[in-house]
């Protein structure tokens, strides 16, 4: 009885103390919260990175946007001309062609990369031999420079495949795809996908490994076939990883440059010239302000695409 009365007394004293502390706070003021102290080491890593990002990206970007409203060629004197560059861009067929090619190439490549990577991931996570060795082999293209890959495939498309087509008597293979303005984009898609598949493959493997095996065992007991398990179980459970690969892939392919330079250099003519190639070619050709306006428009388009992707994925548990 004495212990019960002691505990009751101590409990009442704690309640009275809490009430006194609450009454001491002014009415209408928000409740005080314990704020966690930020460790100085976080600022040690954040501030240098923030300074470098500001000096290397933010300030040059702001300066470039300012010069897009001028007639500057990159050096020398310049005059403010307002929206003249922006108005001219929307009537420039070369600029419009670069946008059409870039977005078409990005969409086709995203589809090809994700389909191939997903099927390979399903195969490399199944019960097969030498899974680790095969995974290593498929990841090799990701660690090779894009320009080196482009030059190697340029030789194959320009020399090896035409020679093989002539020896085999295949007329359509005797000429290089890179010399055909209607088919050169196919070669670019193939080479870009060949390099991009390993990155998407690793993400899909991580997603497939995270799927619990009990789900498949229950599906087999219910008599579901492998195709039904793939469509009804695997795809819904890794949908978040599909979204991640689509977002990362599309943003990366919009900035395509090195592989296109190594394969076609924007040719034949300007049929495979991307937006990045158009901007850089303008910088080298004295159209600094004009192409800076083009880069600004492309930046705004990329921001709008990012906002659209965020709105589509907001509120969903991606992983």
C-alpha positions as CSV (number, residue, x, y, z in Angstrom):
1,X,0.0,0.0,0.0
2,X,2.8,2.4,0.8
3,X,4.5,1.8,-2.6
4,X,1.1,2.4,-4.4
5,X,0.6,5.7,-2.5
6,X,4.2,6.8,-3.2
7,X,3.8,6.1,-7.0
8,X,0.4,7.9,-7.0
9,X,1.9,10.9,-5.2
10,X,4.9,11.1,-7.6
11,X,2.6,10.8,-10.6
12,X,0.4,13.7,-9.3
13,X,3.5,15.8,-8.8
14,X,4.6,15.3,-12.4
15,X,1.1,16.2,-13.7
16,X,1.1,19.3,-11.6
17,X,4.5,20.3,-12.8
18,X,3.5,19.8,-16.5
19,X,0.4,21.9,-15.9
20,X,2.5,24.7,-14.4
21,X,4.8,24.7,-17.3
22,X,1.9,24.8,-19.8
23,X,0.3,27.7,-17.8
24,X,3.6,29.6,-17.8
25,X,3.5,29.8,-21.6
26,X,1.6,32.8,-23.0
27,X,-1.8,32.0,-24.5
28,X,-2.0,31.6,-28.2
29,X,1.8,30.9,-28.6
30,X,2.7,27.7,-30.4
31,X,4.0,24.8,-28.3
32,X,7.8,24.7,-28.0
33,X,9.5,22.0,-29.9
34,X,13.0,20.6,-29.3
35,X,15.0,21.6,-32.2
36,X,17.9,19.3,-33.1
37,X,21.2,21.0,-33.3
38,X,22.8,20.8,-36.7
39,X,26.3,19.4,-36.5
40,X,29.0,21.7,-38.0
41,X,30.3,18.8,-40.1
42,X,27.2,19.1,-42.3
43,X,28.1,22.7,-43.1
44,X,31.7,21.6,-43.8
45,X,30.4,19.4,-46.7
46,X,27.5,21.6,-47.8
47,X,29.1,25.1,-48.0
48,X,32.0,24.2,-50.4
49,X,29.7,22.3,-52.7
50,X,27.2,25.1,-52.7
51,X,29.9,27.6,-53.5
52,X,31.3,25.5,-56.4
53,X,27.9,24.9,-57.8
54,X,27.1,28.6,-57.7
55,X,30.3,29.6,-59.3
56,X,30.4,26.9,-62.0
57,X,26.7,26.6,-62.9
58,X,24.4,29.2,-61.3
59,X,26.3,32.4,-62.1
60,X,27.3,31.3,-65.7
61,X,23.7,30.3,-66.3
62,X,22.4,33.7,-65.2
63,X,25.0,35.5,-67.3
64,X,24.1,33.4,-70.3
65,X,20.4,34.1,-69.9
66,X,21.2,37.8,-69.8
67,X,23.3,37.7,-73.0
68,X,20.5,35.8,-74.8
69,X,18.7,39.2,-74.9
70,X,21.7,40.8,-76.7
71,X,23.5,40.4,-80.1
72,X,26.8,39.3,-78.5
73,X,29.0,36.9,-80.4
74,X,30.8,35.9,-77.2
75,X,33.5,38.6,-77.3
76,X,33.6,42.3,-78.0
77,X,30.9,44.9,-77.9
78,X,27.2,44.0,-77.7
79,X,23.8,45.7,-77.7
80,X,20.5,44.8,-76.0
81,X,18.0,43.6,-78.6
82,X,15.2,42.2,-76.4
83,X,13.3,39.1,-77.6
84,X,14.6,39.2,-81.1
85,X,16.6,36.0,-80.7
86,X,13.7,34.2,-79.2
87,X,11.3,35.2,-81.9
88,X,13.8,34.1,-84.6
89,X,14.3,30.7,-83.0
90,X,10.6,29.7,-83.5
91,X,10.9,30.3,-87.2
92,X,14.3,28.6,-87.7
93,X,13.8,25.2,-89.4
94,X,17.2,24.0,-88.2
95,X,16.3,24.6,-84.6
96,X,12.9,23.0,-84.9
97,X,14.5,20.0,-86.6
98,X,17.0,19.6,-83.7
99,X,14.1,19.6,-81.2
100,X,12.1,17.1,-83.3
101,X,15.0,14.8,-83.6
102,X,16.1,15.0,-79.9
103,X,12.6,14.3,-78.5
104,X,11.9,11.6,-81.0
105,X,15.3,9.9,-80.4
106,X,14.8,10.2,-76.6
107,X,11.3,8.6,-76.6
108,X,12.4,5.7,-78.8
109,X,15.6,5.1,-76.9
110,X,13.8,5.2,-73.5
111,X,11.4,2.5,-74.7
112,X,14.1,0.3,-76.2
113,X,16.4,0.6,-73.1
114,X,13.7,-0.2,-70.6
115,X,12.3,-3.1,-72.5
116,X,15.7,-4.7,-73.0
117,X,17.0,-3.9,-69.5
118,X,13.8,-5.3,-67.9
119,X,13.9,-8.6,-69.8
120,X,17.6,-9.0,-69.1
121,X,17.0,-8.3,-65.4
122,X,14.3,-10.9,-65.3
123,X,16.7,-13.4,-66.9
124,X,19.6,-12.5,-64.7
125,X,17.6,-12.9,-61.5
126,X,16.1,-16.3,-62.4
127,X,17.6,-19.6,-61.6
128,X,20.4,-19.8,-64.2
129,X,24.1,-20.6,-64.0
130,X,26.8,-18.0,-64.0
131,X,24.5,-15.1,-63.0
132,X,27.3,-13.1,-61.5
133,X,29.6,-13.5,-64.5
134,X,26.8,-12.5,-66.9
135,X,25.9,-9.5,-64.8
136,X,29.5,-8.3,-65.0
137,X,29.6,-8.8,-68.8
138,X,26.4,-6.8,-69.3
139,X,27.6,-3.9,-67.2
140,X,30.9,-3.4,-69.1
141,X,29.4,-0.9,-71.7
142,X,28.4,1.4,-68.9
143,X,32.1,2.0,-67.8
144,X,33.4,2.7,-71.4
145,X,33.5,6.3,-72.7
146,X,30.7,7.2,-75.0
147,X,32.9,8.8,-77.6
148,X,35.1,5.6,-77.7
149,X,32.0,3.5,-78.2
150,X,30.8,5.8,-80.9
151,X,34.1,5.6,-82.9
152,X,34.1,1.8,-82.6
153,X,30.5,1.5,-83.9
154,X,31.3,4.0,-86.6
155,X,33.9,1.7,-88.0
156,X,31.5,-1.3,-87.8
157,X,28.7,0.6,-89.5
158,X,30.9,2.1,-92.1
159,X,33.2,-0.8,-92.9
160,X,32.5,-4.1,-91.3
161,X,28.8,-4.3,-91.9
162,X,28.9,-3.1,-95.6
163,X,31.7,-5.7,-96.2
164,X,29.7,-8.4,-94.6
165,X,26.6,-7.4,-96.6
166,X,28.5,-7.5,-99.9
167,X,30.0,-10.9,-99.1
168,X,26.6,-12.3,-98.1
169,X,24.8,-10.7,-101.1
170,X,22.5,-8.5,-98.9
171,X,21.9,-5.3,-100.9
172,X,20.4,-3.1,-98.1
173,X,23.4,-3.9,-95.8
174,X,26.1,-3.0,-98.4
175,X,25.7,0.7,-97.7
176,X,26.3,2.3,-94.3
177,X,23.3,3.2,-92.1
178,X,25.2,6.4,-91.1
179,X,25.1,7.7,-94.7
180,X,21.4,7.3,-95.0
181,X,19.5,10.4,-93.7
182,X,16.4,8.4,-93.1
183,X,18.1,5.5,-91.2
184,X,21.0,7.1,-89.4
185,X,18.9,7.7,-86.3
186,X,18.4,4.0,-85.9
187,X,22.2,3.5,-85.6
188,X,22.3,6.2,-82.9
189,X,19.4,4.6,-81.0
190,X,21.2,1.2,-81.1
191,X,24.5,2.5,-79.9
192,X,23.0,4.7,-77.2
193,X,20.8,1.9,-76.0
194,X,23.8,-0.5,-75.9
195,X,25.6,1.9,-73.5
196,X,22.5,2.9,-71.4
197,X,21.0,-0.6,-70.8
198,X,23.5,-1.6,-68.1
199,X,22.5,1.3,-65.8
200,X,18.8,0.6,-66.2
201,X,19.6,-3.1,-65.8
202,X,21.2,-2.6,-62.3
203,X,18.2,-0.7,-61.1
204,X,15.8,-3.4,-62.3
205,X,17.9,-6.1,-60.7
206,X,17.7,-4.2,-57.4
207,X,13.9,-4.0,-57.8
208,X,13.5,-7.7,-58.7
209,X,15.7,-8.9,-55.8
210,X,13.5,-6.9,-53.4
211,X,10.3,-8.7,-54.4
212,X,9.6,-11.4,-51.8
213,X,9.7,-15.0,-53.1
214,X,6.6,-16.0,-51.1
215,X,4.5,-14.1,-53.6
216,X,5.7,-16.2,-56.5
217,X,5.3,-19.4,-54.5
218,X,1.7,-18.5,-53.7
219,X,1.1,-17.7,-57.4
220,X,2.5,-21.1,-58.5
221,X,0.2,-22.8,-56.0
222,X,-2.7,-21.0,-57.6
223,X,-1.7,-22.2,-61.0
224,X,-0.4,-19.0,-62.5
225,X,2.0,-19.3,-65.4
226,X,5.3,-17.6,-65.7
227,X,3.9,-15.0,-68.1
228,X,1.0,-14.3,-65.7
229,X,3.4,-13.9,-62.8
230,X,5.5,-11.5,-64.9
231,X,2.5,-9.4,-65.9
232,X,0.4,-9.6,-62.7
233,X,3.1,-9.7,-60.0
234,X,6.5,-8.6,-61.2
235,X,5.5,-5.5,-63.2
236,X,3.2,-4.0,-60.6
237,X,5.8,-4.6,-57.8
238,X,8.7,-2.9,-59.8
239,X,6.6,-0.1,-61.3
240,X,8.4,2.4,-59.1
241,X,11.7,1.3,-60.6
242,X,10.3,1.6,-64.1
243,X,9.3,5.2,-63.3
244,X,12.9,5.9,-62.1
245,X,14.5,4.5,-65.2
246,X,12.1,6.4,-67.5
247,X,12.9,9.7,-65.7
248,X,16.6,9.2,-65.6
249,X,16.8,7.9,-69.2
250,X,14.7,10.6,-70.8
251,X,16.6,13.4,-69.1
252,X,19.9,11.9,-70.1
253,X,19.0,11.3,-73.7
254,X,17.7,14.9,-74.1
255,X,21.4,15.9,-73.6
256,X,22.8,13.4,-76.1
257,X,26.0,14.7,-77.6
258,X,29.1,12.5,-77.6
259,X,27.7,9.4,-79.2
260,X,26.1,11.4,-82.0
261,X,29.3,13.3,-82.6
262,X,31.3,10.1,-82.9
263,X,28.8,8.4,-85.2
264,X,27.4,11.0,-87.5
265,X,28.5,14.4,-86.3
266,X,24.9,15.5,-86.8
267,X,24.8,14.2,-90.4
268,X,24.0,13.3,-93.1
269,X,23.3,17.1,-93.4
270,X,21.6,18.0,-90.2
271,X,19.3,15.1,-89.9
272,X,20.8,13.8,-86.6
273,X,21.8,17.0,-85.0
274,X,20.6,17.2,-81.4
275,X,19.8,20.3,-79.4
276,X,23.1,20.1,-77.6
277,X,25.1,19.9,-80.8
278,X,23.1,22.8,-82.3
279,X,23.9,25.0,-79.2
280,X,27.6,24.1,-79.2
281,X,28.0,24.6,-83.0
282,X,26.4,28.0,-82.6
283,X,28.9,28.9,-79.9
284,X,31.8,28.0,-82.1
285,X,30.3,29.7,-85.1
286,X,29.8,33.2,-83.6
287,X,26.1,32.8,-82.7
288,X,26.6,33.0,-79.0
289,X,23.6,35.1,-78.0
290,X,21.3,33.3,-80.5
291,X,22.2,29.8,-79.3
292,X,22.2,31.0,-75.7
293,X,18.5,31.9,-76.3
294,X,18.1,28.4,-77.7
295,X,19.7,26.9,-74.6
296,X,17.4,29.0,-72.3
297,X,14.4,27.7,-74.1
298,X,15.7,24.1,-73.8
299,X,16.3,24.8,-70.1
300,X,12.7,25.9,-69.6
301,X,11.4,22.9,-71.5
302,X,13.5,20.6,-69.3
303,X,12.1,22.3,-66.2
304,X,8.5,21.8,-67.5
305,X,9.2,18.1,-68.2
306,X,10.6,17.7,-64.7
307,X,7.6,19.3,-63.1
308,X,5.3,17.1,-65.2
309,X,7.2,14.0,-64.0
310,X,7.0,15.2,-60.4
311,X,3.2,15.8,-60.7
312,X,2.7,12.3,-62.1
313,X,4.8,10.6,-59.4
314,X,3.9,12.8,-56.4
315,X,2.2,10.9,-53.6
316,X,3.3,7.5,-54.9
317,X,5.7,5.3,-53.1
318,X,8.3,4.8,-55.8
319,X,10.3,2.2,-54.0
